[in-house]
Amino acid sequence: MINFEYVRASSVADAIRQIAAEPRAKFIAGGTNLVDLMKDEVERPTRLIDITRLPLKAIEDKADGSLRIGALVPNTDLAYHPLIERRYPMLSSAILAGASQQLRNMASTGGNLLQRTRCYYFYDVATPCNKREPGAGCSAINGLNRMHAILGSSEACIATHPSDMCVALAALEAKVYVSGPSGERAIPFADFHRLPAETPQIDTNLRRDEIVTAIELPARGFADHYTYLKIRDRLSYAFALVSVAVGLDLSGGTINEARLALGGVAHKPWRDPAAEATLHGQAPSAENFKRAADVLLRDAKGYPHNSFKIELARRAVVRALTQAAQGTPQSQSNKKIL
C-alpha cells in the first residue's frame, strides 16, 4: 500500500508552489501512466497534485498561423479537432495509432509527453534498472530486449520512448511551453526529451518544479503529403516496434523540404537533419528514399533480440516516404499497410 496525500491545484501558480514544496510530489491529470507506475510501486509519490481543473484545455488558432494546444486537452479531443484534422493530419493519425479509445479519452496532451518508458525491467522492481535506481545496472542489455533501442542508447539504458504523438510532434518541430518559479519558457521539441547517456533516470529537460502548460505547432503542417506508419506486433493496443512520421513539401516533382522522425527505436523520438537533407531538391524516388533511410540508420546498433529492427526501420522509412509522396497516408481505421 502506498500512502500519499491528495490535493487539488487551484491555478498554475498554485501548482508550481505545491510541486516546489514537496520533492516527492507528482502532478496527476488523466493518470494513464502514473497510476500504473504506482500500482507496480515504480513510483511512490508522497503527494498527488490534481491539475485537471486548471485552465489548460483550450486550442487557440494564433494570428501567425501557429496553433497553441493546452496541456490538458484530452488526446481524443486533439485527434478529432477540426483544425488538427485539416492542418496537422499527421498528428491526428499518430494519436489515433496509439493506446485505445478509452485511454485516449483520459490521457492529456501534456501527460503524453511525460510518459515513462514501457521497458519490462523498469516496471519489474525485482530487477536491476538504472532508470529506477541509478547505478543498479541495465537488465535489458543482456535480457529480453526485442522492444528496445537501436539508436542513441548507452551502456546505462537501452529503453525506448513509448509515445506515438511525440513522434509526430518531433517531425512538426513543435515547441513545449512550461512554467515554473522563474516564469514561462519555450523548449524546442527536439530538446525536450533526453537520450540516456549516464543519467537515464532523467527523461526530459523539464525541471522538477515546472509544469507543462501548452504545445505550439508551427504554421506548416504538411497536410498534403504526410503519413504516420506504425509497425507493431498486433494491429491495436500495442507499442511500436518501429514507427515513422513523414511530412514532405513537394512541387514540380521535387522535394523542397522533408521531415522524418522515428519512434520505437530510441529513448526519444529520433530525427536526423542529415537524413532529411539528402532528400532536399531530389525527386521522390525509391532510390532516394533508401539513401535517406541509410543515413538515418547509419549508427544503429542491435542487441541479441532486436537486431531485426534495423532492417525493419529501413523498410518502414522507405514505405512511409512513399506513402507521403503519393499522398496516400496510412489509415488508422483500416490498418492494412498500403
C-alpha atoms as a printed R data frame, in Angstrom:
    type eleno elety resid chain resno       x       y       z
1   ATOM     1    CA   MET     A     1   0.000   0.000   0.000
2   ATOM     2    CA   ILE     A     2   1.360   3.436  -0.960
3   ATOM     3    CA   ASN     A     3   0.281   6.207   1.386
4   ATOM     4    CA   PHE     A     4   0.019   9.618  -0.235
5   ATOM     5    CA   GLU     A     5  -1.681  12.961   0.179
6   ATOM     6    CA   TYR     A     6  -4.130  14.158  -2.476
7   ATOM     7    CA   VAL     A     7  -4.592  17.882  -3.184
8   ATOM     8    CA   ARG     A     8  -6.033  19.990  -5.993
9   ATOM     9    CA   ALA     A     9  -4.211  22.876  -7.608
10  ATOM    10    CA   SER     A    10  -6.347  25.991  -7.938
11  ATOM    11    CA   SER     A    11  -4.132  27.703 -10.541
12  ATOM    12    CA   VAL     A    12  -0.918  27.196 -12.468
13  ATOM    13    CA   ALA     A    13   0.911  29.319  -9.897
14  ATOM    14    CA   ASP     A    14  -0.538  27.201  -7.087
15  ATOM    15    CA   ALA     A    15   0.527  24.006  -8.866
16  ATOM    16    CA   ILE     A    16   4.077  25.335  -9.153
17  ATOM    17    CA   ARG     A    17   4.168  26.310  -5.480
18  ATOM    18    CA   GLN     A    18   2.927  22.893  -4.413
19  ATOM    19    CA   ILE     A    19   5.339  20.882  -6.572
20  ATOM    20    CA   ALA     A    20   8.257  23.032  -5.402
21  ATOM    21    CA   ALA     A    21   7.347  22.483  -1.752
22  ATOM    22    CA   GLU     A    22   7.387  18.658  -1.849
23  ATOM    23    CA   PRO     A    23  10.316  16.903  -3.566
24  ATOM    24    CA   ARG     A    24   8.396  13.613  -3.964
25  ATOM    25    CA   ALA     A    25   5.130  15.115  -5.202
26  ATOM    26    CA   LYS     A    26   3.734  14.324  -8.652
27  ATOM    27    CA   PHE     A    27   1.203  16.055 -10.864
28  ATOM    28    CA   ILE     A    28  -1.739  13.905 -11.945
29  ATOM    29    CA   ALA     A    29  -4.160  14.584 -14.797
30  ATOM    30    CA   GLY     A    30  -5.534  11.562 -16.694
31  ATOM    31    CA   GLY     A    31  -3.281   9.240 -14.708
32  ATOM    32    CA   THR     A    32  -2.997   6.743 -17.560
33  ATOM    33    CA   ASN     A    33   0.715   6.181 -16.899
34  ATOM    34    CA   LEU     A    34   1.278   7.343 -13.321
35  ATOM    35    CA   VAL     A    35  -1.415   5.098 -11.825
36  ATOM    36    CA   ASP     A    36   0.157   2.041 -13.488
37  ATOM    37    CA   LEU     A    37   3.557   3.026 -12.126
38  ATOM    38    CA   MET     A    38   2.112   3.419  -8.644
39  ATOM    39    CA   LYS     A    39   0.387   0.035  -8.818
40  ATOM    40    CA   ASP     A    40   3.731  -1.601  -9.593
41  ATOM    41    CA   GLU     A    41   5.472   0.551  -6.952
42  ATOM    42    CA   VAL     A    42   7.849   2.013  -9.526
43  ATOM    43    CA   GLU     A    43   6.625   5.448  -8.440
44  ATOM    44    CA   ARG     A    44   5.874   6.135  -4.767
45  ATOM    45    CA   PRO     A    45   4.816   9.795  -4.584
46  ATOM    46    CA   THR     A    46   4.100  11.314  -1.184
47  ATOM    47    CA   ARG     A    47   1.602  13.756  -2.687
48  ATOM    48    CA   LEU     A    48  -0.544  13.782  -5.822
49  ATOM    49    CA   ILE     A    49  -1.354  17.250  -7.103
50  ATOM    50    CA   ASP     A    50  -4.520  17.129  -9.214
51  ATOM    51    CA   ILE     A    51  -4.221  19.636 -12.079
52  ATOM    52    CA   THR     A    52  -7.353  18.644 -14.003
53  ATOM    53    CA   ARG     A    53  -9.213  21.854 -13.116
54  ATOM    54    CA   LEU     A    54  -6.533  24.226 -14.407
55  ATOM    55    CA   PRO     A    55  -7.467  26.373 -17.444
56  ATOM    56    CA   LEU     A    56  -5.227  24.458 -19.862
57  ATOM    57    CA   LYS     A    57  -7.830  22.861 -22.146
58  ATOM    58    CA   ALA     A    58  -8.040  25.382 -24.988
59  ATOM    59    CA   ILE     A    59  -6.865  25.025 -28.583
60  ATOM    60    CA   GLU     A    60  -6.028  28.508 -29.895
61  ATOM    61    CA   ASP     A    61  -5.525  29.487 -33.532
62  ATOM    62    CA   LYS     A    62  -2.841  32.203 -33.430
63  ATOM    63    CA   ALA     A    63  -2.568  35.193 -35.744
64  ATOM    64    CA   ASP     A    64   0.765  33.974 -37.160
65  ATOM    65    CA   GLY     A    65  -0.807  30.683 -38.282
66  ATOM    66    CA   SER     A    66   0.537  28.619 -35.391
67  ATOM    67    CA   LEU     A    67  -1.702  26.611 -33.070
68  ATOM    68    CA   ARG     A    68  -1.415  26.556 -29.273
69  ATOM    69    CA   ILE     A    69  -2.691  23.413 -27.551
70  ATOM    70    CA   GLY     A    70  -3.366  23.406 -23.826
71  ATOM    71    CA   ALA     A    71  -1.574  20.702 -21.850
72  ATOM    72    CA   LEU     A    72  -4.853  19.289 -20.515
73  ATOM    73    CA   VAL     A    73  -6.567  18.794 -23.874
74  ATOM    74    CA   PRO     A    74  -7.529  15.084 -23.953
75  ATOM    75    CA   ASN     A    75  -5.867  13.063 -26.698
76  ATOM    76    CA   THR     A    76  -9.227  12.189 -28.252
77  ATOM    77    CA   ASP     A    77 -10.305  15.844 -28.434
78  ATOM    78    CA   LEU     A    78  -6.992  16.757 -30.027
79  ATOM    79    CA   ALA     A    79  -7.058  13.983 -32.617
80  ATOM    80    CA   TYR     A    80 -10.574  14.869 -33.798
81  ATOM    81    CA   HIS     A    81 -10.316  18.651 -33.567
82  ATOM    82    CA   PRO     A    82 -11.176  20.165 -36.986
83  ATOM    83    CA   LEU     A    83  -8.031  22.313 -37.095
84  ATOM    84    CA   ILE     A    84  -5.812  19.332 -36.313
85  ATOM    85    CA   GLU     A    85  -7.528  17.077 -38.842
86  ATOM    86    CA   ARG     A    86  -7.314  19.746 -41.544
87  ATOM    87    CA   ARG     A    87  -3.915  21.368 -40.918
88  ATOM    88    CA   TYR     A    88  -1.957  18.735 -38.957
89  ATOM    89    CA   PRO     A    89  -3.363  15.340 -40.028
90  ATOM    90    CA   MET     A    90  -0.026  13.640 -39.274
91  ATOM    91    CA   LEU     A    91  -0.572  14.458 -35.589
92  ATOM    92    CA   SER     A    92  -4.166  13.247 -35.642
93  ATOM    93    CA   SER     A    93  -3.074   9.993 -37.274
94  ATOM    94    CA   ALA     A    94  -0.289   9.427 -34.751
95  ATOM    95    CA   ILE     A    95  -2.623   9.910 -31.784
96  ATOM    96    CA   LEU     A    96  -5.195   7.512 -33.241
97  ATOM    97    CA   ALA     A    97  -2.439   4.921 -33.742
98  ATOM    98    CA   GLY     A    98  -1.765   4.830 -30.007
99  ATOM    99    CA   ALA     A    99  -3.388   3.183 -26.986
100 ATOM   100    CA   SER     A   100  -7.152   2.531 -27.007
101 ATOM   101    CA   GLN     A   101 -10.147   4.834 -27.316
102 ATOM   102    CA   GLN     A   102 -10.753   4.666 -23.555
103 ATOM   103    CA   LEU     A   103  -7.159   5.634 -22.756
104 ATOM   104    CA   ARG     A   104  -7.169   8.432 -25.342
105 ATOM   105    CA   ASN     A   105 -10.309   9.818 -23.703
106 ATOM   106    CA   MET     A   106  -8.421  10.136 -20.408
107 ATOM   107    CA   ALA     A   107  -4.854  10.876 -21.493
108 ATOM   108    CA   SER     A   108  -3.781  14.517 -21.570
109 ATOM   109    CA   THR     A   109  -1.601  16.160 -24.185
110 ATOM   110    CA   GLY     A   110   0.995  17.234 -21.628
111 ATOM   111    CA   GLY     A   111   0.962  13.861 -19.926
112 ATOM   112    CA   ASN     A   112   1.622  12.114 -23.232
113 ATOM   113    CA   LEU     A   113   4.944  13.956 -23.443
114 ATOM   114    CA   LEU     A   114   5.922  12.769 -19.976
115 ATOM   115    CA   GLN     A   115   5.249   9.043 -20.326
116 ATOM   116    CA   ARG     A   116   7.888   6.831 -18.759
117 ATOM   117    CA   THR     A   117   9.371   4.002 -20.766
118 ATOM   118    CA   ARG     A   118   7.444   0.727 -21.039
119 ATOM   119    CA   CYS     A   119  10.616  -1.392 -20.578
120 ATOM   120    CA   TYR     A   120   9.720  -4.663 -18.816
121 ATOM   121    CA   TYR     A   121  12.634  -4.318 -16.405
122 ATOM   122    CA   PHE     A   122  11.759  -0.749 -15.479
123 ATOM   123    CA   TYR     A   123   8.325  -1.984 -14.374
124 ATOM   124    CA   ASP     A   124   9.726  -5.010 -12.516
125 ATOM   125    CA   VAL     A   125  11.057  -3.707  -9.193
126 ATOM   126    CA   ALA     A   126  12.720  -7.075  -8.528
127 ATOM   127    CA   THR     A   127  15.253  -6.490 -11.336
128 ATOM   128    CA   PRO     A   128  18.140  -4.004 -11.601
129 ATOM   129    CA   CYS     A   129  17.316  -0.859 -13.588
130 ATOM   130    CA   ASN     A   130  19.376   2.322 -13.853
131 ATOM   131    CA   LYS     A   131  16.263   4.318 -14.668
132 ATOM   132    CA   ARG     A   132  14.647   3.331 -11.356
133 ATOM   133    CA   GLU     A   133  17.844   3.168  -9.311
134 ATOM   134    CA   PRO     A   134  20.907   4.870 -10.847
135 ATOM   135    CA   GLY     A   135  23.949   2.616 -10.684
136 ATOM   136    CA   ALA     A   136  21.956  -0.613 -10.346
137 ATOM   137    CA   GLY     A   137  22.666  -1.766 -13.902
138 ATOM   138    CA   CYS     A   138  20.569  -2.358 -17.032
139 ATOM   139    CA   SER     A   139  18.863  -5.746 -17.113
140 ATOM   140    CA   ALA     A   140  17.684  -5.260 -20.700
141 ATOM   141    CA   ILE     A   141  21.146  -5.232 -22.294
142 ATOM   142    CA   ASN     A   142  21.633  -8.949 -21.633
143 ATOM   143    CA   GLY     A   143  17.957  -9.754 -21.193
144 ATOM   144    CA   LEU     A   144  14.852  -9.791 -23.353
145 ATOM   145    CA   ASN     A   145  15.411  -6.693 -25.467
146 ATOM   146    CA   ARG     A   146  13.199  -7.226 -28.519
147 ATOM   147    CA   MET     A   147  11.342  -3.921 -27.991
148 ATOM   148    CA   HIS     A   148  14.420  -1.907 -27.108
149 ATOM   149    CA   ALA     A   149  16.522   0.831 -28.688
150 ATOM   150    CA   ILE     A   150  18.725   0.588 -31.752
151 ATOM   151    CA   LEU     A   151  19.690   4.289 -31.784
152 ATOM   152    CA   GLY     A   152  21.013   6.689 -29.152
153 ATOM   153    CA   SER     A   153  21.320   4.090 -26.402
154 ATOM   154    CA   SER     A   154  24.099   3.824 -23.824
155 ATOM   155    CA   GLU     A   155  25.620   1.236 -21.518
156 ATOM   156    CA   ALA     A   156  23.292   2.607 -18.837
157 ATOM   157    CA   CYS     A   157  19.971   2.193 -20.682
158 ATOM   158    CA   ILE     A   158  18.515   0.856 -23.948
159 ATOM   159    CA   ALA     A   159  14.853   1.677 -23.269
160 ATOM   160    CA   THR     A   160  12.623   3.410 -25.840
161 ATOM   161    CA   HIS     A   161  10.156   6.261 -25.555
162 ATOM   162    CA   PRO     A   162   6.621   4.846 -25.974
163 ATOM   163    CA   SER     A   163   4.633   7.787 -27.374
164 ATOM   164    CA   ASP     A   164   3.170   7.907 -30.890
165 ATOM   165    CA   MET     A   165   2.020  11.512 -30.556
166 ATOM   166    CA   CYS     A   166   5.550  12.665 -29.745
167 ATOM   167    CA   VAL     A   167   6.951  11.226 -32.969
168 ATOM   168    CA   ALA     A   168   4.608  13.430 -34.982
169 ATOM   169    CA   LEU     A   169   5.356  16.444 -32.773
170 ATOM   170    CA   ALA     A   170   9.070  15.925 -33.414
171 ATOM   171    CA   ALA     A   171   8.516  15.877 -37.179
172 ATOM   172    CA   LEU     A   172   6.351  19.003 -36.967
173 ATOM   173    CA   GLU     A   173   9.003  20.835 -34.887
174 ATOM   174    CA   ALA     A   174   6.601  21.749 -32.109
175 ATOM   175    CA   LYS     A   175   7.517  23.827 -29.072
176 ATOM   176    CA   VAL     A   176   6.722  22.892 -25.475
177 ATOM   177    CA   TYR     A   177   5.737  25.717 -23.111
178 ATOM   178    CA   VAL     A   178   6.461  25.196 -19.437
179 ATOM   179    CA   SER     A   179   6.024  27.372 -16.359
180 ATOM   180    CA   GLY     A   180   7.986  27.396 -13.128
181 ATOM   181    CA   PRO     A   181   9.078  29.726 -10.328
182 ATOM   182    CA   SER     A   182  11.082  31.792 -12.845
183 ATOM   183    CA   GLY     A   183   8.161  32.197 -15.250
184 ATOM   184    CA   GLU     A   184   7.363  30.655 -18.637
185 ATOM   185    CA   ARG     A   185   9.866  29.311 -21.135
186 ATOM   186    CA   ALA     A   186   9.616  27.547 -24.500
187 ATOM   187    CA   ILE     A   187  11.576  24.364 -25.221
188 ATOM   188    CA   PRO     A   188  12.054  23.241 -28.833
189 ATOM   189    CA   PHE     A   189  10.631  19.746 -29.108
190 ATOM   190    CA   ALA     A   190  13.987  18.334 -30.184
191 ATOM   191    CA   ASP     A   191  15.428  19.481 -26.835
192 ATOM   192    CA   PHE     A   192  12.572  18.380 -24.585
193 ATOM   193    CA   HIS     A   193  13.391  14.661 -24.294
194 ATOM   194    CA   ARG     A   194  16.855  13.368 -23.428
195 ATOM   195    CA   LEU     A   195  18.995  10.453 -24.530
196 ATOM   196    CA   PRO     A   196  20.040   8.195 -21.641
197 ATOM   197    CA   ALA     A   197  23.826   8.697 -21.594
198 ATOM   198    CA   GLU     A   198  24.839   8.202 -17.940
199 ATOM   199    CA   THR     A   199  21.608   9.638 -16.486
200 ATOM   200    CA   PRO     A   200  18.735   7.513 -17.829
201 ATOM   201    CA   GLN     A   201  16.616   8.370 -14.783
202 ATOM   202    CA   ILE     A   202  16.165  11.883 -16.260
203 ATOM   203    CA   ASP     A   203  13.773  11.568 -19.204
204 ATOM   204    CA   THR     A   204  13.287  15.234 -20.109
205 ATOM   205    CA   ASN     A   205  14.734  18.708 -19.645
206 ATOM   206    CA   LEU     A   206  11.644  19.756 -17.691
207 ATOM   207    CA   ARG     A   207  12.754  20.916 -14.255
208 ATOM   208    CA   ARG     A   208  11.231  19.262 -11.212
209 ATOM   209    CA   ASP     A   209   9.422  22.485 -10.190
210 ATOM   210    CA   GLU     A   210   7.970  23.175 -13.661
211 ATOM   211    CA   ILE     A   211   4.682  22.224 -15.295
212 ATOM   212    CA   VAL     A   212   3.903  21.772 -18.997
213 ATOM   213    CA   THR     A   213   1.244  24.322 -19.953
214 ATOM   214    CA   ALA     A   214   0.986  24.107 -23.751
215 ATOM   215    CA   ILE     A   215   2.346  22.800 -27.018
216 ATOM   216    CA   GLU     A   216   2.678  25.099 -30.003
217 ATOM   217    CA   LEU     A   217   2.548  23.828 -33.575
218 ATOM   218    CA   PRO     A   218   4.125  25.972 -36.322
219 ATOM   219    CA   ALA     A   219   2.015  27.086 -39.258
220 ATOM   220    CA   ARG     A   220   3.363  24.428 -41.620
221 ATOM   221    CA   GLY     A   221   1.577  21.139 -41.071
222 ATOM   222    CA   PHE     A   222   2.428  19.152 -44.250
223 ATOM   223    CA   ALA     A   223  -1.275  18.425 -44.751
224 ATOM   224    CA   ASP     A   224  -0.941  17.305 -48.393
225 ATOM   225    CA   HIS     A   225   1.975  14.892 -48.207
226 ATOM   226    CA   TYR     A   226   2.292  13.125 -44.872
227 ATOM   227    CA   THR     A   227   1.915   9.781 -43.154
228 ATOM   228    CA   TYR     A   228   2.238   8.092 -39.785
229 ATOM   229    CA   LEU     A   229   3.215   4.455 -40.202
230 ATOM   230    CA   LYS     A   230   3.324   2.206 -37.138
231 ATOM   231    CA   ILE     A   231   4.722  -1.327 -37.250
232 ATOM   232    CA   ARG     A   232   3.708  -3.414 -34.234
233 ATOM   233    CA   ASP     A   233   3.046  -6.983 -33.165
234 ATOM   234    CA   ARG     A   234  -0.732  -6.603 -33.378
235 ATOM   235    CA   LEU     A   235  -2.949  -4.054 -35.065
236 ATOM   236    CA   SER     A   236  -4.269  -2.329 -31.952
237 ATOM   237    CA   TYR     A   237  -3.256  -1.502 -28.409
238 ATOM   238    CA   ALA     A   238   0.439  -2.278 -28.898
239 ATOM   239    CA   PHE     A   239   3.576  -0.183 -28.706
240 ATOM   240    CA   ALA     A   240   5.582   0.374 -31.857
241 ATOM   241    CA   LEU     A   241   8.428  -1.853 -32.894
242 ATOM   242    CA   VAL     A   242   9.126   0.963 -35.345
243 ATOM   243    CA   SER     A   243   7.022   3.969 -36.274
244 ATOM   244    CA   VAL     A   244   7.663   6.685 -38.846
245 ATOM   245    CA   ALA     A   245   6.246  10.204 -39.148
246 ATOM   246    CA   VAL     A   246   6.843  11.883 -42.501
247 ATOM   247    CA   GLY     A   247   5.987  15.316 -43.868
248 ATOM   248    CA   LEU     A   248   7.014  16.389 -47.376
249 ATOM   249    CA   ASP     A   249   6.768  19.671 -49.263
250 ATOM   250    CA   LEU     A   250   6.595  18.751 -52.953
251 ATOM   251    CA   SER     A   251   6.337  20.838 -56.092
252 ATOM   252    CA   GLY     A   252   7.089  20.042 -59.712
253 ATOM   253    CA   GLY     A   253   8.283  16.550 -58.882
254 ATOM   254    CA   THR     A   254  10.891  17.824 -56.435
255 ATOM   255    CA   ILE     A   255  11.141  17.581 -52.647
256 ATOM   256    CA   ASN     A   256  11.571  21.095 -51.274
257 ATOM   257    CA   GLU     A   257  11.573  20.023 -47.630
258 ATOM   258    CA   ALA     A   258  11.396  16.727 -45.770
259 ATOM   259    CA   ARG     A   259  10.614  15.943 -42.157
260 ATOM   260    CA   LEU     A   260  11.272  12.433 -40.881
261 ATOM   261    CA   ALA     A   261  11.023  11.088 -37.329
262 ATOM   262    CA   LEU     A   262  11.230   7.560 -35.933
263 ATOM   263    CA   GLY     A   263   9.523   6.088 -32.897
264 ATOM   264    CA   GLY     A   264  10.132   2.821 -31.053
265 ATOM   265    CA   VAL     A   265  13.873   2.953 -31.740
266 ATOM   266    CA   ALA     A   266  15.379   5.335 -29.164
267 ATOM   267    CA   HIS     A   267  14.971   6.956 -25.755
268 ATOM   268    CA   LYS     A   268  13.303   9.905 -27.562
269 ATOM   269    CA   PRO     A   269  11.682  10.475 -30.958
270 ATOM   270    CA   TRP     A   270  14.574  10.192 -33.408
271 ATOM   271    CA   ARG     A   271  15.320  12.831 -36.055
272 ATOM   272    CA   ASP     A   272  18.471  13.440 -38.051
273 ATOM   273    CA   PRO     A   273  18.769  16.610 -40.169
274 ATOM   274    CA   ALA     A   274  21.456  14.932 -42.302
275 ATOM   275    CA   ALA     A   275  18.973  12.268 -43.424
276 ATOM   276    CA   GLU     A   276  16.360  14.888 -44.266
277 ATOM   277    CA   ALA     A   277  18.945  16.961 -46.155
278 ATOM   278    CA   THR     A   278  19.640  14.075 -48.541
279 ATOM   279    CA   LEU     A   279  16.084  14.496 -49.859
280 ATOM   280    CA   HIS     A   280  16.088  18.260 -50.388
281 ATOM   281    CA   GLY     A   281  15.963  19.124 -54.082
282 ATOM   282    CA   GLN     A   282  15.614  15.469 -55.037
283 ATOM   283    CA   ALA     A   283  12.921  13.501 -56.825
284 ATOM   284    CA   PRO     A   284  10.617  11.375 -54.628
285 ATOM   285    CA   SER     A   285  12.083   8.076 -55.790
286 ATOM   286    CA   ALA     A   286  12.688   4.725 -54.110
287 ATOM   287    CA   GLU     A   287  16.434   5.134 -54.628
288 ATOM   288    CA   ASN     A   288  16.485   8.498 -52.847
289 ATOM   289    CA   PHE     A   289  14.258   7.186 -50.063
290 ATOM   290    CA   LYS     A   290  16.621   4.253 -49.470
291 ATOM   291    CA   ARG     A   291  19.559   6.659 -49.310
292 ATOM   292    CA   ALA     A   292  17.785   8.745 -46.665
293 ATOM   293    CA   ALA     A   293  16.975   5.617 -44.655
294 ATOM   294    CA   ASP     A   294  20.616   4.528 -44.771
295 ATOM   295    CA   VAL     A   295  21.768   7.885 -43.430
296 ATOM   296    CA   LEU     A   296  19.105   7.885 -40.710
297 ATOM   297    CA   LEU     A   297  20.142   4.405 -39.536
298 ATOM   298    CA   ARG     A   298  23.897   4.647 -40.089
299 ATOM   299    CA   ASP     A   299  24.653   4.447 -36.348
300 ATOM   300    CA   ALA     A   300  22.025   1.828 -35.499
301 ATOM   301    CA   LYS     A   301  23.137  -0.910 -33.121
302 ATOM   302    CA   GLY     A   302  21.158  -4.048 -32.438
303 ATOM   303    CA   TYR     A   303  21.124  -6.333 -29.411
304 ATOM   304    CA   PRO     A   304  20.570 -10.119 -29.317
305 ATOM   305    CA   HIS     A   305  16.782  -9.947 -29.692
306 ATOM   306    CA   ASN     A   306  16.201  -6.711 -31.629
307 ATOM   307    CA   SER     A   307  18.717  -6.550 -34.482
308 ATOM   308    CA   PHE     A   308  15.819  -7.214 -36.861
309 ATOM   309    CA   LYS     A   309  14.563  -3.702 -36.076
310 ATOM   310    CA   ILE     A   310  17.369  -2.136 -38.136
311 ATOM   311    CA   GLU     A   311  16.147  -3.612 -41.409
312 ATOM   312    CA   LEU     A   312  12.531  -3.202 -40.304
313 ATOM   313    CA   ALA     A   313  13.147   0.506 -39.703
314 ATOM   314    CA   ARG     A   314  14.893   0.873 -43.063
315 ATOM   315    CA   ARG     A   315  11.939  -0.643 -44.916
316 ATOM   316    CA   ALA     A   316   9.415   1.329 -42.849
317 ATOM   317    CA   VAL     A   317  11.160   4.609 -43.699
318 ATOM   318    CA   VAL     A   318  11.048   3.843 -47.431
319 ATOM   319    CA   ARG     A   319   7.396   2.776 -47.205
320 ATOM   320    CA   ALA     A   320   6.420   5.878 -45.206
321 ATOM   321    CA   LEU     A   321   8.208   8.250 -47.570
322 ATOM   322    CA   THR     A   322   6.473   6.549 -50.489
323 ATOM   323    CA   GLN     A   323   3.063   6.917 -48.835
324 ATOM   324    CA   ALA     A   324   3.673  10.607 -48.136
325 ATOM   325    CA   ALA     A   325   4.971  11.352 -51.627
326 ATOM   326    CA   GLN     A   326   1.971   9.659 -53.238
327 ATOM   327    CA   GLY     A   327  -0.495  11.429 -50.953
328 ATOM   328    CA   THR     A   328  -1.767   8.095 -49.622
329 ATOM   329    CA   PRO     A   329  -1.244   8.318 -45.850
330 ATOM   330    CA   GLN     A   330  -1.544   5.258 -43.664
331 ATOM   331    CA   SER     A   331  -5.128   4.751 -42.467
332 ATOM   332    CA   GLN     A   332  -5.601   4.329 -38.724
333 ATOM   333    CA   SER     A   333  -9.088   2.829 -39.118
334 ATOM   334    CA   ASN     A   334  -8.045   0.222 -41.680
335 ATOM   335    CA   LYS     A   335  -4.512  -0.538 -40.538
336 ATOM   336    CA   LYS     A   336  -3.533  -2.639 -43.526
337 ATOM   337    CA   ILE     A   337  -0.220  -1.218 -44.757
338 ATOM   338    CA   LEU     A   338  -0.593   0.216 -48.225
